[in-house]
Structures are given as structure tokens and as C-alpha cells.
Amino acid sequence: MTTTTASAETVERARLAAVDRYDILDTPPDGAFDRIAAMAARLLDAPIATVSIVDSDRIWFKATHGLSGVTQVGRDPGLCASAVLQDAPYVVADALTDPRTMRNPLVRGELGIRFYAAAPIVTSEGHRLGTVNVLDTRPRELDPAGAAILRDLAAVVMDELELRLSALTTLREERRLRERAQRDAETIESFATTLRSTLLPPRLPDVPGLELACHYHAASARHVTGDFYDVFALGDGRWGVFVGDVTGHGAAAAAVTSLTRYTLRAAALHHPDPTAGLAELNTALLMDRHVSEFCTVLFGVLTPGRDGGFDVTLASGGHPPALRLGDGAVREVHPEGGMLVGALPDARFAACQTRLEPGESLLLYTDGLTEARPGGTFFGEDGLTAFLDSRGHGGAQQLVDDLTDLIAGFDPAPTDDVALLAMSVPA
């Protein structure tokens, strides 16, 4: 292989790489290129004009004028294949007698091409992608003005290709970023779901004589906020229950939620009074220098009675009241007082007692429910009470199902998470 041959092959490889980069081969018709072909034919008074791209083994027509039903031809020498070998316009005055073209199928075939003139489509790096050319079935010459027209039209084609490449590059980058964002979102959602599942009990325990039901509505699949609930055995037939809400969201709220759950569980085992458990949690949150969040909590102890009901002691740390449903009425169960947990070192907490009789239910919830604004109107505790008043009698699961359907129908949806914990004594 000679140095000249090797150099030519290197140039051709680079040229074909440029053709691939512009991604124009086998693309649908484009009005901009069609108009350029028509303009070339009209300005140079030629019956046929094409915008051609030279591939490795074919000449592909991006646009044609006066040439129906032909989208590509072989890469035979003498016409387009030769025109891309030079920067200047390439002219064949009489293809039938010109040694470069006299054996070309377009000349010898039924088209009978006699005149051919082309200007190469040249990239800024000097790669010749193809040509803008005119063809005629009679021999003729190309004057300097005609050559200038072909050069200008080839430059216009190159400008169009650059614009198209820029648009394609932008679209590809946008698609890549969208796909990456989607993958990141899915990863975040997966992490959030996994983290959320570690902060909530995988299932509620079986409590003799009590039906339990729960629901967690996540306002955002990508964020972990601090709503939590739990039900756990205390021994001697007693059960601990709590529902709470940590300020903020994300990793900090998740850390406080975890600390809160385990502190309350541990405190309940050696403090029969739930207010003492809230006081211990308050101390734990204030002692942790990495914690700046505080929380609201309803912390209760359920003790089964001899008649099938349950005695309930509820302590509040600034949380919305529990609601007792029975005898066709909805009643608040809420102690007087009860400060936020983790906000002040001398916080005071209060407790109250109620009785859950057979056929009655108790609902604990977080304020994402009452702070929702369906239809732009604040739902509030009055809205919740009115909804509960309007529904028929049912146990804990029916109560949670009804509230879940209610939340799903809110428009706009709640902007904060909602935790629901219901318990009922079967009639």
C-alpha cells in the first residue's frame, strides 16, 4: 500500500465518520432540502437536481427535483463519488464523451445523463459529506455564476445540517438527562420506600378483643417525612400505642422518627404512665446535639376490661386529639395541655382516660389529614368530624378504608404525609 493510498483511506474513514455524526442517511424527506434542490434546478435551468450524501457504497438522495422514484444509486465513479474528492465545483460538460463518466450507469442507462455539475457539502473540519448537483440530458457548460450558485446552495445545506445536528444533540442530551433524572427518581423513591418501611411496623400485632387497622399516605414518593405509628405489647395484657409527627422531612426527620419510636417503646416498658414516656422522649431529643427537630405525639396505654372493653390512657405532646366513635357520635379524646416534644427542657405533658366499649372505635391521625385543602378549602378538624358523622357504623378497617378513599379523592392531594391508626372493640 502506498503512502498516497493510505492517506486517501484515512481521509475517507474520517469523512464517513462525519457522515455518521450528522445522522442524515435514510432520514425522511425534509422540506428545507427539497426547496434547495428545486432552487438549484430553477436557478441553473436544469431538469434534475439532487442533494446527495455519499455513503461507503452508495449515493443517497436527501432531496431530488425531477427525479421520481429514485432514492439512491451505486457509488460508481465519475459523478457524486468523484465530486466529493475535491473542494471546488466538479463539472462534466458531456458525460457521454468524458472518460471519467462515460461508463457510469446514469450516463449509459435510461436516464441518459450528459451534463453534471456539483458543489461539495463541506463541514467546518473540511469533510465533504456529499453534493448539491444539477443534471441535464444535453451537454452544456457551467459558467462562474452557476458555480457560485452551487457553492452557495451547498453552504446552505451545510448550515441546515449543522442546525439539525445541534437540535439532535440537544434532544439527545435532554433525553439523556430525562432518563438519568428518571433513574435517579426511581432510586430515590426506592430508598424512600425502604427507609419509610423501616420506620413503620411491617404489620400490626394481633390484639385479643381489638380490631386494628392502619394506613400511611405518602405525600411524595421521593421524600421521607416524620409521621409514625406503632402498637406493641407491654405485658400483663396491656398494649402501648402511639401516633406522632416529626417536623421537617428527609434524613433528619427519619433519624428523629427512629429515635422517637425506640425511646417510646423502651420508656413504656418501665413507665406505666405515658406522660413519663413523653418526658423521657423529650429529654432524649434535647440531649442529642444533632437533633434540631421536635415532634407531636399521642401516646396511649390500652388495658383490657372484664366486660370486653378497653380502658385507654392517652398522653399528648402537642398532637391533634384522638376521636372516639360510638352511639352515632364523634367525641374528642384529648387531655388538657400537653406541649411539643423536644422543644423545651421543662415541657409538661398531660394525660386523660377514656373507655372504649364494644361497638366503639378510636381514631388516631396526623395533621396531614386535617391540613389538606381539597377544592382550596381547609379541611380541618370540623371537616373530619363531619365526615365521620356522615358515614355508617363500621369497625377499624372500615374506618381506615373510608378515610383512605377520602384522602385519595382530595384535589389537590395533601401536601403532607398522613398516618392513620384505628382500633375498635367488636360489638
C-alpha positions as MATLAB code, in Angstrom:
seq = 'MTTTTASAETVERARLAAVDRYDILDTPPDGAFDRIAAMAARLLDAPIATVSIVDSDRIWFKATHGLSGVTQVGRDPGLCASAVLQDAPYVVADALTDPRTMRNPLVRGELGIRFYAAAPIVTSEGHRLGTVNVLDTRPRELDPAGAAILRDLAAVVMDELELRLSALTTLREERRLRERAQRDAETIESFATTLRSTLLPPRLPDVPGLELACHYHAASARHVTGDFYDVFALGDGRWGVFVGDVTGHGAAAAAVTSLTRYTLRAAALHHPDPTAGLAELNTALLMDRHVSEFCTVLFGVLTPGRDGGFDVTLASGGHPPALRLGDGAVREVHPEGGMLVGALPDARFAACQTRLEPGESLLLYTDGLTEARPGGTFFGEDGLTAFLDSRGHGGAQQLVDDLTDLIAGFDPAPTDDVALLAMSVPA';
ca = [
       0.000    0.000    0.000;
       1.436    3.372   -0.992;
       1.530    6.402    1.255;
      -0.973    8.146   -1.031;
      -3.402    5.212   -0.823;
      -3.084    5.042    2.962;
      -3.683    8.785    3.216;
      -6.765    8.549    0.989;
      -8.180    5.736    3.117;
      -7.610    7.771    6.278;
      -9.409   10.753    4.753;
     -12.298    8.529    3.637;
     -12.667    6.976    7.098;
     -12.807   10.442    8.642;
     -15.324   11.560    6.005;
     -17.591    8.565    6.649;
     -17.347    9.197   10.393;
     -18.567   12.737    9.740;
     -21.470   11.377    7.661;
     -22.409    9.132   10.594;
     -22.126   12.002   13.055;
     -24.649   14.119   11.162;
     -27.029   11.132   11.156;
     -28.701   12.166    7.904;
     -28.719    8.920    5.936;
     -32.136    7.300    5.415;
     -33.997   10.104    7.159;
     -37.498   11.142    5.990;
     -37.991   13.866    3.370;
     -37.413   17.392    4.612;
     -38.991   20.431    3.002;
     -35.910   22.581    3.554;
     -33.713   20.279    1.470;
     -36.456   19.745   -1.123;
     -36.599   23.507   -1.665;
     -32.839   23.687   -2.097;
     -32.948   21.007   -4.809;
     -35.808   22.817   -6.563;
     -33.939   26.122   -6.305;
     -30.806   24.606   -7.826;
     -32.785   23.263  -10.784;
     -34.563   26.586  -11.328;
     -31.526   28.853  -10.968;
     -29.354   26.710  -13.224;
     -32.134   25.830  -15.687;
     -31.618   22.102  -15.199;
     -34.319   19.405  -15.325;
     -32.796   17.400  -12.480;
     -31.186   18.398   -9.190;
     -30.337   16.470   -6.043;
     -28.953   16.934   -2.580;
     -26.804   13.821   -2.251;
     -24.908   12.195    0.603;
     -22.052    9.873   -0.307;
     -22.040    6.724    1.820;
     -19.415    3.973    1.763;
     -21.151    2.028   -1.017;
     -23.962    4.233   -2.320;
     -25.106    7.714   -3.180;
     -28.202    8.509   -1.116;
     -30.510   11.349   -2.128;
     -31.716   13.531    0.722;
     -33.736   15.562   -1.771;
     -34.456   15.370   -5.510;
     -36.103   17.504   -8.151;
     -37.150   15.999  -11.461;
     -36.100   12.507  -10.416;
     -39.067   10.433   -9.266;
     -38.892    7.070   -7.533;
     -35.117    7.051   -7.050;
     -33.698    7.376   -3.525;
     -30.173    6.085   -4.063;
     -27.731    4.806   -6.670;
     -24.495    2.867   -6.531;
     -21.269    4.626   -5.744;
     -19.974    4.458   -9.284;
     -17.082    6.776  -10.161;
     -17.385    9.879  -12.278;
     -20.297   11.755  -10.712;
     -21.036   12.321   -6.981;
     -18.406    9.821   -5.867;
     -15.795   11.863   -7.687;
     -17.247   15.245   -6.761;
     -16.548   14.677   -3.046;
     -12.859   14.250   -3.766;
     -12.307   17.990   -4.287;
     -13.381   21.277   -2.734;
     -14.073   23.121   -5.981;
     -17.224   22.584   -8.052;
     -16.996   19.453  -10.153;
     -18.237   19.783  -13.746;
     -18.749   17.263  -16.541;
     -19.831   19.094  -19.705;
     -20.560   15.946  -21.737;
     -20.684   12.765  -19.691;
     -21.027   10.574  -22.762;
     -17.581   11.544  -24.039;
     -15.812   12.348  -20.751;
     -13.548    9.418  -19.749;
     -14.464    9.958  -16.078;
     -18.157    9.295  -16.631;
     -18.732    7.563  -19.951;
     -19.184    4.151  -18.274;
     -21.383    5.389  -15.403;
     -24.829    3.663  -15.359;
     -26.572    7.037  -15.076;
     -24.947    8.028  -18.311;
     -25.302    4.721  -20.180;
     -28.732    3.897  -18.693;
     -32.194    5.186  -19.497;
     -31.633    8.490  -17.721;
     -29.004    9.334  -20.292;
     -27.229   11.992  -18.252;
     -24.982   14.209  -20.375;
     -24.268   17.184  -18.115;
     -23.350   17.090  -14.428;
     -22.229   19.870  -12.099;
     -21.831   19.654   -8.321;
     -20.509   21.579   -5.358;
     -19.430   19.591   -2.300;
     -21.197   19.931    1.049;
     -18.218   20.628    3.323;
     -18.113   20.605    7.124;
     -16.131   23.130    9.138;
     -13.496   20.407    9.593;
     -13.196   20.016    5.823;
     -15.063   16.724    5.449;
     -17.078   16.510    2.216;
     -20.357   14.779    3.063;
     -21.977   14.886   -0.351;
     -23.017   17.357   -3.033;
     -25.633   19.725   -4.319;
     -25.768   18.907   -8.023;
     -27.668   19.556  -11.204;
     -28.005   17.146  -14.136;
     -29.168   17.537  -17.702;
     -29.782   15.205  -20.614;
     -27.956   17.531  -23.007;
     -24.329   18.586  -22.896;
     -23.617   22.118  -21.661;
     -21.144   24.274  -19.780;
     -21.259   25.798  -16.279;
     -20.290   29.442  -16.052;
     -18.669   31.011  -12.947;
     -22.017   32.426  -11.808;
     -23.559   28.951  -11.920;
     -20.612   27.532   -9.972;
     -21.086   30.241   -7.328;
     -24.777   29.361   -7.045;
     -23.937   25.701   -6.431;
     -21.345   26.646   -3.800;
     -23.842   28.896   -2.020;
     -26.553   26.230   -2.064;
     -24.102   23.624   -0.760;
     -23.224   26.029    2.068;
     -26.938   26.447    2.845;
     -27.295   22.656    3.008;
     -24.347   22.524    5.398;
     -25.957   25.206    7.577;
     -29.174   23.166    7.660;
     -27.237   20.052    8.612;
     -25.477   21.933   11.408;
     -28.790   23.209   12.738;
     -30.242   19.721   12.523;
     -27.219   18.230   14.306;
     -27.432   20.877   17.011;
     -31.124   20.117   17.510;
     -30.453   16.369   17.562;
     -27.626   16.836   20.052;
     -29.880   18.938   22.265;
     -32.688   16.385   22.041;
     -30.325   13.537   22.843;
     -28.902   15.431   25.804;
     -32.399   16.252   27.042;
     -33.394   12.613   26.623;
     -30.256   11.502   28.459;
     -30.928   13.937   31.282;
     -34.585   12.892   31.468;
     -33.627    9.234   31.583;
     -30.988    9.947   34.212;
     -33.471   12.005   36.221;
     -35.985    9.181   35.933;
     -33.407    6.659   37.125;
     -32.404    8.963   39.980;
     -36.054    9.498   40.901;
     -36.689    5.758   40.893;
     -33.610    5.228   43.067;
     -34.705    7.955   45.479;
     -38.230    6.544   45.589;
     -36.823    3.096   46.279;
     -34.612    4.435   49.084;
     -37.509    6.469   50.492;
     -39.844    3.477   50.392;
     -37.248    1.260   52.047;
     -36.443    3.853   54.707;
     -40.121    4.539   55.345;
     -40.762    0.821   55.782;
     -38.086    0.647   58.496;
     -39.783    3.466   60.421;
     -43.213    1.829   60.467;
     -44.239   -1.584   61.781;
     -44.352   -4.153   58.963;
     -47.724   -5.295   60.300;
     -49.894   -4.597   63.303;
     -49.973   -7.209   66.067;
     -52.987   -9.336   66.866;
     -54.566   -7.849   69.982;
     -57.197  -10.099   71.596;
     -60.570   -8.388   71.652;
     -59.444   -5.479   69.483;
     -59.542   -4.834   65.735;
     -56.642   -2.723   64.461;
     -56.146   -1.015   61.105;
     -53.657    1.497   59.775;
     -52.790    3.442   56.651;
     -49.891    5.632   55.607;
     -50.381    8.133   52.792;
     -47.060    9.469   51.498;
     -47.476   12.951   50.020;
     -44.317   12.393   47.963;
     -42.783    9.112   46.921;
     -39.350   10.766   46.990;
     -39.427   12.278   50.472;
     -39.388   10.672   53.874;
     -41.256   12.718   56.430;
     -41.664   12.086   60.120;
     -45.155   10.634   60.537;
     -45.155    7.400   62.519;
     -47.329    4.977   64.476;
     -46.914    1.742   66.404;
     -48.756   -0.816   68.521;
     -46.797   -3.096   70.858;
     -47.269   -5.396   73.847;
     -46.396   -4.151   77.345;
     -47.101   -7.309   79.320;
     -49.971   -8.180   81.663;
     -52.345   -7.877   78.706;
     -51.653   -4.159   78.295;
     -50.744   -2.586   74.947;
     -48.882    0.572   74.017;
     -49.989    2.680   71.060;
     -48.716    5.918   69.628;
     -49.042    8.178   66.623;
     -46.734   11.109   66.004;
     -45.341   13.619   63.570;
     -41.761   14.905   63.425;
     -41.142   18.349   61.951;
     -39.272   18.506   58.658;
     -38.535   15.712   56.246;
     -35.656   13.737   54.811;
     -32.829   12.039   56.664;
     -33.041   14.314   59.725;
     -36.743   13.623   60.229;
     -36.172    9.909   59.660;
     -33.459    9.874   62.336;
     -35.744   11.594   64.855;
     -38.588    9.238   63.956;
     -36.378    6.243   64.619;
     -35.159    7.701   67.925;
     -38.739    8.534   68.942;
     -40.155    5.088   68.202;
     -37.488    3.209   70.099;
     -37.418    5.658   73.016;
     -41.194    5.430   73.474;
     -41.132    1.647   73.243;
     -38.375    1.418   75.852;
     -39.964    4.014   78.149;
     -43.339    2.274   78.057;
     -41.808   -0.917   79.433;
     -40.792    0.695   82.734;
     -43.150    3.715   82.970;
     -46.825    2.744   83.335;
     -47.773    6.410   82.969;
     -47.473    7.516   79.298;
     -46.698   11.106   80.356;
     -43.448    9.796   81.852;
     -42.647    8.216   78.485;
     -43.153   11.564   76.748;
     -40.926   13.256   79.328;
     -38.200   10.684   78.706;
     -38.518   11.229   74.940;
     -38.318   14.990   75.482;
     -35.056   14.553   77.372;
     -33.633   12.213   74.732;
     -34.366   14.644   71.896;
     -32.876   17.606   73.763;
     -29.746   15.671   74.740;
     -28.987   14.698   71.141;
     -26.969   17.649   69.847;
     -27.502   16.517   66.257;
     -31.283   16.804   66.557;
     -32.957   20.151   65.892;
     -36.408   18.742   65.107;
     -39.229   18.289   67.572;
     -42.398   16.247   67.319;
     -46.003   15.876   68.346;
     -47.143   12.578   69.855;
     -50.259   10.870   71.160;
     -49.044    8.066   73.414;
     -51.551    5.662   74.903;
     -51.838    2.561   77.044;
     -54.713    0.139   76.468;
     -55.817   -2.151   79.291;
     -58.471   -4.789   78.570;
     -61.526   -4.692   80.848;
     -63.544   -7.596   82.169;
     -66.602   -6.754   80.058;
     -64.723   -6.865   76.755;
     -63.948   -3.162   76.504;
     -60.618   -1.379   76.947;
     -59.528    1.328   79.354;
     -57.429    3.864   77.468;
     -54.945    6.319   78.967;
     -53.794    8.913   76.436;
     -50.931   11.369   76.923;
     -50.486   14.235   74.496;
     -47.388   16.010   73.351;
     -48.978   18.770   71.276;
     -50.759   16.342   68.946;
     -54.277   16.600   67.436;
     -56.924   14.878   69.565;
     -57.964   11.278   69.160;
     -61.555   10.727   68.074;
     -63.868    8.190   69.726;
     -66.730    6.943   67.571;
     -69.742    5.260   69.098;
     -73.507    5.588   69.623;
     -73.716    7.697   66.451;
     -71.442   10.399   67.878;
     -67.852   11.545   67.374;
     -66.101   12.750   70.534;
     -62.640   14.231   71.008;
     -60.345   12.463   73.445;
     -57.685   14.936   74.426;
     -56.046   15.876   77.727;
     -55.859   19.479   78.811;
     -52.410   20.790   77.922;
     -49.524   18.851   76.507;
     -46.575   20.628   74.901;
     -44.471   19.808   71.862;
     -41.897   17.096   72.492;
     -38.240   18.077   72.127;
     -38.836   21.827   72.030;
     -38.325   22.886   75.685;
     -36.405   21.289   78.558;
     -39.216   21.844   81.070;
     -42.063   20.709   78.811;
     -45.146   19.440   80.632;
     -47.369   16.676   79.365;
     -50.896   15.739   80.342;
     -52.941   12.556   80.171;
     -56.607   11.644   80.189;
     -58.634    8.456   80.435;
     -61.446    7.119   78.318;
     -63.266    3.855   77.906;
     -63.582    2.033   74.597;
     -66.754   -0.014   74.795;
     -67.845   -2.848   72.481;
     -69.006   -1.346   69.174;
     -66.841    1.761   69.598;
     -63.745    2.864   67.685;
     -60.814    5.153   68.420;
     -59.010    7.048   65.637;
     -55.508    8.489   65.934;
     -54.186   10.522   62.992;
     -51.578   13.073   61.965;
     -52.351   16.614   60.857;
     -51.630   15.999   57.168;
     -55.278   14.919   57.050;
     -56.837   17.976   58.660;
     -54.457   20.439   56.984;
     -55.386   19.225   53.492;
     -57.159   21.730   51.249;
     -59.490   19.841   48.915;
     -61.011   22.268   46.441;
     -58.891   25.003   48.006;
     -60.846   24.834   51.276;
     -59.163   23.991   54.581;
     -60.457   20.559   55.636;
     -59.767   20.962   59.334;
     -60.933   19.041   62.379;
     -64.506   20.168   61.736;
     -64.388   18.654   58.252;
     -63.040   15.398   59.629;
     -65.706   15.257   62.334;
     -68.446   15.971   59.790;
     -67.145   13.210   57.525;
     -67.044   10.699   60.377;
     -70.551   11.731   61.431;
     -71.852   11.084   57.918;
     -70.523    7.561   57.492;
     -72.236    4.395   58.660;
     -71.116    2.215   61.511;
     -68.085    0.009   60.903;
     -65.016   -1.367   62.575;
     -61.425   -0.159   62.464;
     -60.698   -1.482   58.984;
     -63.837    0.068   57.513;
     -62.971    3.355   59.191;
     -59.460    3.371   57.715;
     -60.759    2.297   54.292;
     -63.265    5.159   54.277;
     -60.579    7.678   55.219;
     -58.187    6.248   52.637;
     -60.832    6.748   49.933;
     -61.454   10.259   51.236;
     -57.762   11.167   51.003;
     -57.455    9.646   47.528;
     -60.276   11.914   46.367;
     -58.723   15.126   47.676;
     -57.865   17.563   44.875;
     -55.304   18.882   45.323;
     -53.788   15.961   47.175;
     -52.472   16.505   50.712;
     -49.061   18.175   50.746;
     -48.052   16.441   53.973;
     -47.972   12.765   54.865;
     -50.930   11.255   56.696;
     -50.734    8.438   59.241;
     -53.925    6.732   60.406;
     -54.271    4.257   63.268;
     -57.729    2.983   64.197;
     -58.828    0.493   66.814;
     -62.275   -0.844   67.555;
     -63.867   -3.242   70.017;
     -66.209   -5.616   68.185;
     -69.799   -5.383   69.375;
];
